[in-house]
Amino acid sequence: MKITVLGAGVVGTAAAYHLAADGHEVTVIERHPEPARGTSQSNAGLVSPGDATAWASPAALKTFLRGLYNHDLGIKVRLRFDPYFIAWSLRFLRQCTRERLRANSRVKLRLVLYSRDCINAISADTGIRCDERKKGILYFFRSQHSFDTGTDNYRYLAEHWAADRDRRPRPAGRA
Ligand SMILES: Cc1cc2nc3c(=O)[nH]c(=O)nc-3n(C[C@H](O)[C@H](O)[C@H](O)COP(=O)(O)OP(=O)(O)OC[C@H]3O[C@@H](n4cnc5c(N)ncnc54)[C@H](O)[C@@H]3O)c2cc1C
């Protein structure tokens, strides 16, 4: 099949790679002169199961609200009358309960474990290296409360780590 993929970020290129591996004729169209000039250029590069805690949480709810008026925060929220943004914000806020945090973090943990396998498989198949580091991540907490919340979240991920690691799907190999 002839398939066109719009956008050469990580999602477009990975989709094109797997479609091509499945025997399709794939063309990737990117509006910038080079690939990965959008969000994929500027992210933190973390594909780390230990960092799989979902962003939507009771704490994020406060950050979201503070971000409306405090523009010194790392995460800022600019209010605008965009129906898509408003609908997205309402969906995000609905996920900010402790129960949803737990459920979403568990799903993210499985997704990160799978994603890491996929990156390693592509690296092994193509010889393309990314600047991966495996020395862990150092987190600083500014208050006892955020430290307690953070360790509680890490403990939850650690409890499910082994079970999710063994149950995760395997990435498809190159055809
Ligand atoms: C500050 C920050 C930190 C992050 N840190 C992490 C992290 O540590 N770990 C992690 O896993 N994720 C992280 N993310 C999220 C991650 O970067 C994104 O989920 C991912 O890059 C999205 O990839 P994408 O291919 O969907 O989008 P993009 O990389 O934005 O790619 C979309 C591409 O489509 C092109 N495009 C759009 N419309 C058209 C069109 N009409 N025609 C042609 N081309 C078009 C754009 O130019 C762009 O190149 C972070 C994000 C941010 C903002």
The ligand as an SDF file (V2000), in Angstrom:
LIG
                    3D

 53 58  0  0  0  0  0  0  0  0999 V2000
    9.2640   20.4110   27.3740 C   0  0  0  0  0  0  0  0  0  0  0  0
    8.9000   18.9940   26.9560 C   0  0  0  0  0  0  0  0  0  0  0  0
    9.5800   17.9380   27.5150 C   0  0  0  0  0  0  0  0  0  0  0  0
    9.2270   16.6360   27.1630 C   0  0  0  0  0  0  0  0  0  0  0  0
    9.9300   15.5960   27.7130 N   0  0  0  0  0  0  0  0  0  0  0  0
    9.6360   14.3390   27.3390 C   0  0  0  0  0  0  0  0  0  0  0  0
   10.3940   13.2480   27.8460 C   0  0  0  0  0  0  0  0  0  0  0  0
   11.3080   13.4230   28.6160 O   0  0  0  0  0  0  0  0  0  0  0  0
   10.0530   11.9910   27.4530 N   0  0  0  0  0  0  0  0  0  0  0  0
    9.0470   11.7580   26.5740 C   0  0  0  0  0  0  0  0  0  0  0  0
    8.7920   10.5910   26.2520 O   0  0  0  0  0  0  0  0  0  0  0  0
    8.3160   12.7690   26.0630 N   0  0  0  0  0  0  0  0  0  0  0  0
    8.6010   14.0440   26.4190 C   0  0  0  0  0  0  0  0  0  0  0  0
    7.8790   15.0820   25.9030 N   0  0  0  0  0  0  0  0  0  0  0  0
    6.7980   14.7730   24.9730 C   0  0  0  0  0  0  0  0  0  0  0  0
    7.3700   14.4100   23.5760 C   0  0  0  0  0  0  0  0  0  0  0  0
    8.3940   15.3200   23.2120 O   0  0  0  0  0  0  0  0  0  0  0  0
    6.2430   14.4680   22.5510 C   0  0  0  0  0  0  0  0  0  0  0  0
    5.1820   13.6230   22.9750 O   0  0  0  0  0  0  0  0  0  0  0  0
    6.7180   13.9930   21.1890 C   0  0  0  0  0  0  0  0  0  0  0  0
    7.8760   14.6730   20.7610 O   0  0  0  0  0  0  0  0  0  0  0  0
    5.5970   14.2070   20.1920 C   0  0  0  0  0  0  0  0  0  0  0  0
    6.0700   13.7470   18.9690 O   0  0  0  0  0  0  0  0  0  0  0  0
    5.2250   13.9570   17.6780 P   0  0  0  0  0  0  0  0  0  0  0  0
    5.9490   13.2730   16.5750 O   0  0  0  0  0  0  0  0  0  0  0  0
    3.8090   13.5630   17.9430 O   0  0  0  0  0  0  0  0  0  0  0  0
    5.1560   15.5430   17.5000 O   0  0  0  0  0  0  0  0  0  0  0  0
    6.2830   16.5420   16.9040 P   0  0  0  0  0  0  0  0  0  0  0  0
    7.6580   16.1700   17.3350 O   0  0  0  0  0  0  0  0  0  0  0  0
    5.8220   17.9230   17.2220 O   0  0  0  0  0  0  0  0  0  0  0  0
    6.1860   16.2670   15.3790 O   0  0  0  0  0  0  0  0  0  0  0  0
    5.1250   16.7220   14.5790 C   0  0  0  0  0  0  0  0  0  0  0  0
    5.7530   17.1420   13.2660 C   0  0  0  0  0  0  0  0  0  0  0  0
    4.7060   17.3570   12.3390 O   0  0  0  0  0  0  0  0  0  0  0  0
    5.0610   18.4630   11.5330 C   0  0  0  0  0  0  0  0  0  0  0  0
    3.8300   18.9330   10.9550 N   0  0  0  0  0  0  0  0  0  0  0  0
    2.7280   19.3700   11.5910 C   0  0  0  0  0  0  0  0  0  0  0  0
    1.7650   19.6680   10.7020 N   0  0  0  0  0  0  0  0  0  0  0  0
    2.2850   19.3920    9.4770 C   0  0  0  0  0  0  0  0  0  0  0  0
    1.7600   19.4890    8.1570 C   0  0  0  0  0  0  0  0  0  0  0  0
    0.5230   19.9240    7.9300 N   0  0  0  0  0  0  0  0  0  0  0  0
    2.5660   19.1400    7.1300 N   0  0  0  0  0  0  0  0  0  0  0  0
    3.8170   18.6860    7.3580 C   0  0  0  0  0  0  0  0  0  0  0  0
    4.3660   18.5650    8.5760 N   0  0  0  0  0  0  0  0  0  0  0  0
    3.6000   18.9160    9.6380 C   0  0  0  0  0  0  0  0  0  0  0  0
    5.7200   19.4160   12.5180 C   0  0  0  0  0  0  0  0  0  0  0  0
    6.5510   20.3600   11.8670 O   0  0  0  0  0  0  0  0  0  0  0  0
    6.5330   18.4590   13.3860 C   0  0  0  0  0  0  0  0  0  0  0  0
    7.8480   18.2560   12.9050 O   0  0  0  0  0  0  0  0  0  0  0  0
    8.1930   16.3970   26.2270 C   0  0  0  0  0  0  0  0  0  0  0  0
    7.5250   17.4850   25.6670 C   0  0  0  0  0  0  0  0  0  0  0  0
    7.8730   18.7620   26.0220 C   0  0  0  0  0  0  0  0  0  0  0  0
    7.1540   19.9150   25.3780 C   0  0  0  0  0  0  0  0  0  0  0  0
  1  2  1  0
  2  3  1  0
  2 52  2  0
  3  4  2  0
  4  5  1  0
  4 50  1  0
  5  6  2  0
  6  7  1  0
  6 13  1  0
  7  8  2  0
  7  9  1  0
  9 10  1  0
 10 11  2  0
 10 12  1  0
 12 13  2  0
 13 14  1  0
 14 15  1  0
 14 50  1  0
 15 16  1  0
 16 17  1  0
 16 18  1  0
 18 19  1  0
 18 20  1  0
 20 21  1  0
 20 22  1  0
 22 23  1  0
 23 24  1  0
 24 25  2  0
 24 26  1  0
 24 27  1  0
 27 28  1  0
 28 29  2  0
 28 30  1  0
 28 31  1  0
 31 32  1  0
 32 33  1  0
 33 34  1  0
 33 48  1  0
 34 35  1  0
 35 36  1  0
 35 46  1  0
 36 37  1  0
 36 45  1  0
 37 38  2  0
 38 39  1  0
 39 40  1  0
 39 45  2  0
 40 41  1  0
 40 42  2  0
 42 43  1  0
 43 44  2  0
 44 45  1  0
 46 47  1  0
 46 48  1  0
 48 49  1  0
 50 51  2  0
 51 52  1  0
 52 53  1  0
M  END
$$$$
